[in-house]
Every structure is written in structure tokens, then in C-alpha cells.
Amino acid sequence: MKLLLLQIEDYMLPCLNKSLFGFDCMGCGIQRSLHLLFHGEFIAAFYMYPAIYPLIGLFAVIGINIFKKIKYFNKIITILAIVTVATIMVSFTIKTLIN
């Protein structure tokens, strides 16, 4: 099983922005974060890409709304989208300043 996990990580897509321009984009780390999340490493997934949990919440609400209409769907989506974008921007800024 360990051999299979290493192979999956070897086939992750490289960041085009980092390859072309030499610096991370705001989405760098999301693949590895999902990989860590699927393997139960929840804290490591957060450290890899802090916006992973707001993104999961956003997509979960959208998915639930497809099958069962949520009363305040637009307000919930707006709040989750703002939290997600803010998390992405703050974590990207911090990562950029540290590096």
C-alpha cells in the first residue's frame, strides 16, 4: 500500500506558475493538502494549505443544496466564499513574506 501512495504523489501536477515564473501561486499546496487529508493527516493538511477546510465547507454546502434546498443558501455561500478567499489571501501573504 505504501508503494501505491508514493506513486500517487509522484503523479501530482506541478504548479505552472511556479514552473514559469519561479514563485508559488495562491493554489500551491492544495493537491498535497488533499493527499494528506485523505490519509487522515488533518493538521498537516491544514499547514500545507489552510484554505482546505473552508473550501470543503463551501463545496459541501453547494453539494447538499443540489439534493435538498437550503433556506439561506445565498447568505451561507457568500459567507463561506468570503472566508475561503480571505483564508487563501492571508495564507498566501504570510507564506510569501516568510519565504
BAFI-3210 file (N, C-alpha, C; in Angstrom, 3 decimals, decimal comma, padded with zeros to 6 digits):
// residues 99
n [1|2|3|4|5|6|7|8|9|10|11|12|13|14|15|16|17|18|19|20|21|22|23|24|25|26|27|28|29|30|31|32|33|34|35|36|37|38|39|40|41|42|43|44|45|46|47|48|49|50|51|52|53|54|55|56|57|58|59|60|61|62|63|64|65|66|67|68|69|70|71|72|73|74|75|76|77|78|79|80|81|82|83|84|85|86|87|88|89|90|91|92|93|94|95|96|97|98|99]
n.u [000,826|001,973|003,743|001,977|000,923|003,157|003,499|001,208|001,696|003,891|002,755|001,447|000,305|002,559|002,983|002,095|002,515|004,645|006,547|006,911|007,352|008,688|007,729|005,368|001,832|-001,516|-002,838|-001,041|-000,133|-002,571|-003,117|-001,369|-002,289|-004,892|-004,160|-002,875|-005,079|-006,829|-005,430|-005,745|-004,255|-004,896|-004,075|-001,603|-002,515|-003,878|-001,716|-000,337|-002,086|-004,006|-006,618|-008,079|-010,112|-012,232|-012,814|-013,727|-016,030|-017,474|-017,886|-019,291|-021,693|-022,710|-023,035|-024,900|-027,061|-027,885|-029,329|-031,056|-032,780|-031,428|-032,384|-031,264|-029,358|-027,936|-026,841|-025,264|-023,449|-022,225|-020,943|-019,234|-017,701|-016,402|-014,914|-013,300|-011,846|-010,569|-009,012|-007,337|-005,960|-004,726|-003,126|-001,486|-000,164|001,235|002,822|004,353|005,697|007,232|008,904]
n.v [-001,191|001,228|001,688|002,245|004,712|006,367|006,420|007,777|010,351|010,980|011,559|013,959|017,110|019,621|023,006|025,378|028,119|028,368|026,906|028,438|031,133|031,056|031,432|030,693|030,115|031,151|028,801|026,841|023,890|022,718|020,203|018,442|018,903|017,826|015,195|014,601|014,954|012,903|010,802|010,989|012,868|015,474|017,886|018,348|018,667|021,082|022,807|022,604|023,715|026,106|026,904|024,686|023,572|025,585|025,516|022,885|023,030|024,928|023,587|021,405|022,541|023,517|021,076|019,756|021,455|020,879|018,516|018,896|021,698|024,543|026,890|029,546|029,730|031,464|033,426|031,852|030,743|033,084|033,987|031,784|031,847|034,326|033,857|031,758|032,954|034,997|033,477|032,158|034,357|035,543|033,417|033,025|035,486|035,468|033,190|034,105|036,276|034,994|033,340]
n.w [000,000|000,749|-001,349|-003,429|-002,553|-002,719|-005,461|-006,312|-005,307|-006,845|-009,280|-009,124|-010,313|-011,410|-010,259|-012,537|-012,540|-010,729|-012,108|-014,435|-013,589|-011,178|-008,572|-005,942|-006,460|-005,498|-005,162|-004,677|-003,097|-002,623|-003,783|-002,449|000,111|-000,020|-000,468|001,971|003,641|002,817|003,841|006,496|007,894|009,309|010,559|009,341|006,746|006,998|007,597|005,206|003,300|004,268|003,520|002,942|004,538|004,686|001,937|001,591|003,166|001,678|-000,801|000,190|001,136|-001,273|-002,629|-000,956|-001,263|-003,813|-003,610|-001,456|-000,818|000,684|003,106|003,599|001,539|-000,293|001,429|003,106|001,269|000,370|002,730|003,266|000,922|001,180|003,530|002,610|000,445|001,861|003,634|001,815|000,709|002,973|003,946|001,716|001,609|004,056|003,631|001,483|002,616|004,559|003,085]
ca.u [000,000|002,867|004,272|000,916|000,827|004,280|003,262|000,207|002,355|004,791|001,995|000,752|000,625|003,382|002,386|002,531|003,015|005,971|007,447|007,196|007,785|009,577|007,142|004,112|000,555|-002,412|-003,357|000,038|-000,278|-003,900|-003,070|-000,726|-003,188|-005,935|-003,498|-002,725|-006,414|-007,338|-004,685|-006,032|-003,320|-005,706|-003,289|-000,619|-003,253|-004,107|-000,454|000,033|-002,970|-005,002|-007,967|-008,687|-011,348|-013,316|-013,179|-014,544|-017,328|-018,137|-018,349|-020,297|-022,961|-023,197|-023,488|-026,129|-028,134|-028,365|-030,311|-032,034|-032,633|-031,107|-033,185|-030,439|-028,243|-027,126|-026,078|-024,254|-022,422|-021,484|-020,063|-018,189|-016,809|-015,562|-013,964|-012,359|-010,948|-009,735|-008,030|-006,358|-005,125|-003,892|-002,095|-000,541|000,646|002,146|003,812|005,231|006,562|008,175|009,904]
ca.v [000,000|002,385|001,891|002,893|006,102|007,098|006,592|008,822|011,625|011,239|011,994|015,224|018,135|020,720|024,337|026,036|029,441|028,196|026,434|029,506|032,399|030,813|031,655|029,973|030,778|031,049|027,439|025,894|023,102|022,128|018,769|017,744|019,015|016,812|013,904|014,434|014,849|011,564|009,835|011,230|013,812|016,680|019,066|018,545|019,193|022,499|023,532|022,612|024,646|026,442|027,118|023,405|023,333|026,422|025,022|021,682|023,502|025,576|022,560|020,579|023,275|023,515|019,715|019,480|022,262|020,232|017,489|019,436|023,151|025,183|028,103|030,751|029,256|032,570|034,047|030,885|030,674|034,344|033,983|030,776|032,322|035,384|033,211|030,999|033,879|035,662|032,489|031,963|035,553|035,720|032,369|033,292|036,630|035,005|032,292|034,913|037,076|034,110|032,858]
ca.w [000,000|000,816|-002,684|-004,197|-002,123|-003,280|-006,881|-006,477|-005,075|-007,965|-010,449|-008,891|-011,299|-010,893|-010,376|-013,768|-012,164|-010,131|-013,160|-015,392|-013,003|-010,052|-007,254|-005,706|-006,710|-004,344|-005,073|-004,412|-001,888|-002,470|-004,109|-001,340|001,248|-000,218|-000,278|003,415|004,221|002,528|004,645|007,894|008,495|009,243|010,933|008,279|005,595|007,270|007,450|003,800|002,591|005,289|002,985|002,574|005,278|004,149|000,610|001,768|003,621|000,547|-001,744|000,862|001,128|-002,664|-002,923|-000,207|-001,838|-005,040|-003,261|-000,510|-000,859|001,953|003,204|003,429|000,721|-000,829|002,515|003,546|000,220|000,398|003,907|003,050|-000,144|001,752|004,444|001,795|-000,261|002,871|004,111|000,747|000,574|004,167|003,993|000,626|002,021|005,103|003,017|000,658|003,494|005,253|002,111]
c.u [000,868|003,435|003,251|000,801|001,967|004,085|002,237|000,851|003,304|004,060|001,189|001,225|001,517|002,655|002,963|003,127|004,429|006,987|007,865|007,847|008,648|009,011|005,781|002,905|-000,327|-002,997|-002,288|-000,173|-001,609|-003,896|-002,473|-001,586|-004,320|-005,371|-003,339|-004,079|-006,989|-006,629|-004,797|-005,096|-003,933|-004,928|-002,251|-001,291|-003,531|-002,835|-000,018|-000,778|-004,124|-006,432|-008,680|-010,023|-012,480|-013,760|-014,061|-015,944|-018,134|-018,701|-019,395|-021,657|-023,550|-023,743|-024,781|-027,304|-028,681|-029,488|-031,409|-031,812|-032,453|-031,776|-032,367|-029,182|-027,352|-026,287|-024,962|-023,112|-021,582|-020,493|-018,920|-017,204|-015,875|-014,510|-012,892|-011,351|-010,028|-008,651|-006,939|-005,412|-004,202|-002,789|-001,058|000,391|001,666|003,232|004,814|006,207|007,607|009,271|010,556]
c.v [001,251|002,699|002,599|004,372|006,936|007,348|007,693|010,190|011,981|011,790|013,268|016,256|019,209|022,049|025,035|027,405|029,350|027,750|027,564|030,729|032,252|031,107|030,982|030,810|030,595|029,650|026,404|025,207|022,394|020,630|017,972|017,798|017,991|015,413|013,611|014,227|013,455|010,492|010,119|012,184|015,213|017,948|019,371|019,103|020,677|023,309|023,613|023,651|024,998|026,616|025,814|023,197|024,284|025,981|023,788|022,074|024,131|024,547|021,638|021,257|023,303|022,136|019,368|020,227|021,662|019,251|017,989|020,932|023,722|026,552|029,367|030,447|030,405|033,241|033,125|030,808|031,945|034,376|032,988|031,211|033,405|034,794|032,456|031,915|034,598|034,721|032,269|033,156|035,758|034,669|032,564|034,441|036,218|034,104|033,072|035,727|036,226|033,647|034,048]
c.w [000,000|-000,562|-003,556|-003,832|-002,676|-004,762|-007,140|-006,306|-006,220|-009,183|-010,219|-009,904|-010,690|-011,087|-011,614|-013,465|-011,594|-011,177|-014,094|-014,760|-011,762|-008,673|-007,169|-006,101|-005,474|-004,176|-004,791|-003,069|-001,768|-002,792|-002,955|-000,084|001,151|000,003|001,221|004,087|004,012|003,347|006,133|008,608|008,420|009,580|009,860|007,025|005,775|007,084|005,988|003,026|003,520|004,778|002,639|003,287|004,876|002,750|000,690|002,226|002,504|-000,424|-001,116|000,852|-000,281|-003,016|-002,205|-000,813|-003,132|-004,716|-002,330|-000,414|000,546|001,974|002,931|002,619|000,254|000,250|002,990|002,544|000,211|001,556|003,726|001,970|000,376|002,682|003,662|001,107|000,724|003,396|003,073|000,676|001,779|004,213|002,896|001,005|003,077|004,515|002,183|001,519|004,206|004,304|001,518]
res [m|k|l|l|l|l|q|i|e|d|y|m|l|p|c|l|n|k|s|l|f|g|f|d|c|m|g|c|g|i|q|r|s|l|h|l|l|f|h|g|e|f|i|a|a|f|y|m|y|p|a|i|y|p|l|i|g|l|f|a|v|i|g|i|n|i|f|k|k|i|k|y|f|n|k|i|i|t|i|l|a|i|v|t|v|a|t|i|m|v|s|f|t|i|k|t|l|i|n]
***
